[in-house]
Amino acid sequence: MEVATAISLLTINLIVLSVVIILMIIAAIVLIVKLNKIATNVQQTTAHVANVTAWLSPVKVFGELAKALRSFKKR
C-alpha cells in the first residue's frame, strides 16, 4: 500500500468518525432537552396532585362543609 493511499484512507476515516461524534453529541443534547421537559411536566403534575390531595383531605372537606353550613344557617 502506498503512503498516499494510507493517508487518504485515514483522512476519510477521520472525517467519518468526526461526523459520527458530532451526531452523537447532538443526539445527547436533544435527549437531555426532552428529559428536562419530561422532568418539568412531572414536577408540575406532582404539584397539582399535592394541591388536590390537600383539598381532598377529610379534615379540609368537613371543615369547608361545616363552614358552608354555618354561613347558610346565619342567613
Secondary structure, DSSP 8 states (H G I E B T S, - for coil): --HHHHHHHHHHHHHHHHHHHHHHHHHHHHHHHHHHHHHHHHHHHHHHHHHHHHHTSHHHHHHHHHHHHHHHHH-
